[in-house]
């Protein structure tokens, strides 16, 4: 497989599987866009293994092999070829990629989080690490705010995907916060947005928005097109959160849908800024 073919495949994967992300990276120069798509493809591979139907031991073996492969010659699949080339072109930290795999391995072992600090540690692995990997491509050394932004987007994902995660046997909402607001897991199973549920999720949304606000300080360190990319997918996540709030946090019927027109308006808003 040629490098060009590999990049074409990871870009197709990004458009198909990460439409919000794809709207952001489409404004990047070709070389940066392809590198970000390669990082996404790696993160997608980790998620697909961790969330897939294979027996636990096979999942663990595949994730460990994926991590070991970062230190070896690339395989001949599109993700491996594209990521290896991207790592030659940009200073993508290997530690961030290993952290992503560590997050996938954690999903095999841990399905509940006692408090927010535990959850934050997990989010740092599965999403903060994506921010750290991507910021090396954008051309900034503001690793802290890149990580914070990644955590913010993961917190929004957690709010959005409560039903999907429950079906996978996972509850990411901190256990002490569930108890504090009087929400039990049977409420999640029932799929009813009670007053206590709405209060809990309002608290979660406020925290996610705080992380998002802090993380967006990253924009001041980026060139124009990279800043437009980041502000676009952050804007799409913010719009998703606003849709969830408008539904009174009834996330049990599935995630809200952002139309193509809404997405293009967000891109246009970034261009005007």
C-alpha positions in Angstrom: 0.0 0.0 0.0 1.4 3.4 -0.9 1.4 6.3 1.4 -1.0 8.2 -0.8 -3.5 5.3 -0.7 -3.1 5.0 3.1 -3.9 8.7 3.6 -6.9 8.5 1.2 -8.3 5.6 3.3 -7.9 7.3 6.7 -9.5 10.4 5.3 -12.5 8.3 4.0 -12.7 6.7 7.5 -12.8 10.1 9.1 -15.5 11.4 6.9 -17.6 8.2 7.5 -17.1 7.7 11.2 -16.3 11.2 12.6 -18.4 13.7 10.8 -18.0 16.5 13.3 -14.2 16.0 13.3 -14.2 15.8 9.5 -15.9 19.2 9.2 -13.2 20.7 11.3 -10.2 19.2 9.5 -11.4 20.0 6.0 -10.2 23.6 6.5 -6.6 22.4 7.2 -3.8 22.3 4.6 -3.4 18.9 3.0 -0.4 17.7 4.9 -1.9 18.6 8.3 -5.4 17.3 7.4 -4.0 13.9 6.4 -1.9 13.7 9.6 -4.9 14.5 11.8 -7.0 11.9 9.9 -4.2 9.3 10.7 -4.4 10.1 14.4 -8.2 9.8 14.3 -7.9 6.4 12.5 -5.6 5.2 15.3 -8.0 6.4 18.0 -10.9 4.8 16.1 -9.0 1.5 16.0 -8.6 1.6 19.8 -12.3 2.3 20.3 -13.4 -0.4 17.9 -11.4 -3.0 19.6 -12.4 -2.0 23.1 -16.1 -1.7 22.2 -16.2 -4.7 19.9 -17.6 -8.2 20.3 -14.4 -10.2 20.7 -13.7 -12.0 24.0 -12.0 -9.9 26.6 -8.6 -11.6 26.2 -8.6 -11.2 22.5 -9.4 -7.5 22.9 -6.5 -7.1 25.4 -4.1 -8.9 23.1 -5.1 -6.7 20.1 -4.7 -3.5 22.1 -1.3 -4.6 23.4 -0.2 -5.5 19.9 -1.4 -2.0 18.7 0.7 -0.4 21.4 3.8 -2.5 20.7 3.4 -1.7 17.0 4.1 2.0 17.7 7.7 1.0 18.4 8.1 -1.3 15.4 8.0 -1.0 11.6 4.5 -0.2 10.4 2.2 -2.8 9.1 0.7 -2.7 5.6 -2.8 -1.5 6.7 -3.8 2.1 5.9 -3.8 3.3 9.5 -0.4 2.0 10.2 1.2 3.4 7.0 -0.5 6.8 7.3 0.3 7.2 11.0 4.0 6.2 10.5 4.3 8.8 7.8 2.6 11.5 9.9 4.9 10.8 12.8 7.9 11.4 10.4 6.4 14.7 9.3 5.2 16.0 12.7 6.5 15.6 16.3 3.5 13.6 17.4 4.4 12.3 20.8 4.5 8.5 21.1 3.5 8.8 24.7 0.1 10.3 23.7 -0.6 7.3 21.4 0.4 4.8 24.1 -2.0 6.7 26.5 -4.8 6.2 24.0 -4.3 2.4 24.1 -4.1 2.6 27.9 -7.5 4.1 27.9 -8.8 1.3 25.7 -7.3 -1.2 28.1 -8.9 0.6 31.0 -12.3 0.2 29.3 -11.9 -3.5 29.5 -11.3 -3.5 33.2 -13.2 -0.5 34.7 -16.9 0.2 34.1 -17.6 2.6 37.0 -15.8 5.7 38.3 -16.0 6.6 42.0 -15.4 10.3 41.6 -14.5 12.9 39.0 -10.8 12.7 39.5 -10.9 9.0 38.5 -13.0 10.0 35.5 -10.7 12.9 34.6 -7.7 10.5 34.5 -9.6 8.3 32.1 -10.6 11.2 29.9 -7.0 12.4 29.8 -6.0 9.0 28.3 -8.8 8.6 25.7 -9.3 12.2 24.7 -6.8 14.5 26.3 -4.1 12.4 24.5 -5.8 13.0 21.2 -5.5 16.7 21.8 -1.8 16.4 22.7 -1.2 14.3 19.5 -3.1 16.8 17.3 -1.6 19.9 18.7 1.8 18.7 17.5 0.4 18.8 14.0 -1.3 22.2 14.4 2.1 23.6 15.4 1.6 24.7 19.0 3.3 23.7 22.2 0.3 24.5 24.4 -0.1 20.9 25.5 -2.0 21.7 28.6 -4.9 23.5 26.9 -4.9 21.0 24.1 -5.4 18.2 26.7 -8.1 20.3 28.5 -10.0 20.7 25.3 -9.8 17.0 24.6 -11.2 16.3 28.1 -14.0 18.8 27.5 -15.1 17.1 24.3 -15.0 13.7 26.0 -17.2 15.0 28.9 -19.8 16.1 26.2 -19.5 12.6 24.6 -20.3 11.1 28.0 -23.4 13.2 28.4 -24.5 12.4 24.8 -23.8 8.7 25.0 -25.3 7.7 28.3 -27.7 5.2 26.7 -25.0 3.7 24.4 -22.5 3.3 27.2 -25.2 1.7 29.5 -25.8 -0.9 26.8 -22.0 -1.6 26.8 -22.2 -2.1 30.6 -20.5 1.2 31.4 -21.5 4.2 33.5 -19.0 7.0 33.2 -20.9 9.5 35.4 -19.1 9.6 38.8 -20.8 7.4 41.4 -20.5 10.0 44.1 -22.3 12.5 42.0 -25.0 10.1 41.1 -25.6 9.6 44.8 -25.4 13.3 45.6 -28.2 14.1 43.1 -30.3 11.1 44.1 -29.9 9.3 40.8 -29.6 5.5 40.8 -28.6 3.3 37.9 -32.1 1.9 37.6 -33.1 5.4 36.4 -30.6 5.1 33.6 -31.9 1.7 32.7 -35.5 3.0 32.7 -34.4 5.8 30.4 -36.6 8.5 32.0 -35.3 12.1 32.4 -36.5 12.8 35.9 -36.1 16.1 37.7 -33.1 14.6 39.6 -31.6 13.4 36.4 -31.9 16.9 34.8 -30.2 18.4 37.9 -27.3 15.9 37.7 -26.9 16.5 34.0 -27.1 20.3 34.3 -24.1 19.9 36.7 -22.3 17.7 34.2 -22.9 20.2 31.4 -21.7 23.2 33.4 -18.4 21.3 34.1 -18.0 20.3 30.4 -18.6 23.9 29.4 -16.0 25.1 31.9 -13.4 22.7 30.4 -14.4 23.8 26.9 -13.9 27.5 27.7 -10.5 26.8 29.3 -9.4 24.6 26.4 -10.3 27.1 23.8 -7.6 29.3 25.0 -5.5 27.1 22.7 -6.8 29.1 19.8 -4.5 32.1 20.6 -1.5 29.9 20.0 -2.5 28.5 16.6 -2.2 29.8 13.0 -5.4 30.9 11.3 -6.4 27.6 9.6 -5.5 25.4 12.6 -7.5 27.8 14.8 -10.5 27.6 12.4 -10.3 23.8 12.5 -10.3 23.6 16.3 -13.0 26.3 16.7 -15.1 24.4 14.2 -15.2 21.0 15.9 -15.4 22.7 19.3 -18.4 24.7 18.0 -20.0 21.5 16.8 -19.6 19.9 20.2 -21.0 23.0 21.9 -24.0 22.9 19.5 -24.6 19.2 20.5 -24.5 20.1 24.1 -27.0 22.9 23.5 -29.3 20.5 21.7 -29.2 18.1 24.7 -29.9 21.0 27.1 -32.9 22.0 24.9 -34.2 18.5 25.3 -34.0 18.8 29.1 -31.2 16.2 29.0 -33.4 13.4 27.6 -30.5 11.6 26.0 -32.2 8.2 26.1 -33.8 8.3 22.7 -30.4 8.8 21.0 -28.0 11.6 20.4 -29.2 14.9 18.8 -28.6 15.3 15.1 -26.9 18.4 13.7 -27.8 19.0 10.1 -25.3 19.6 7.3 -26.6 23.2 7.2 -26.0 23.7 10.9 -22.5 22.4 10.5 -21.7 24.6 7.6 -23.0 27.6 9.5 -20.6 26.8 12.4 -17.7 26.6 9.9 -18.9 30.0 8.4 -19.0 31.5 11.8 -15.4 30.5 12.4 -14.4 32.0 9.0 -16.1 35.3 9.9 -14.2 35.5 13.2 
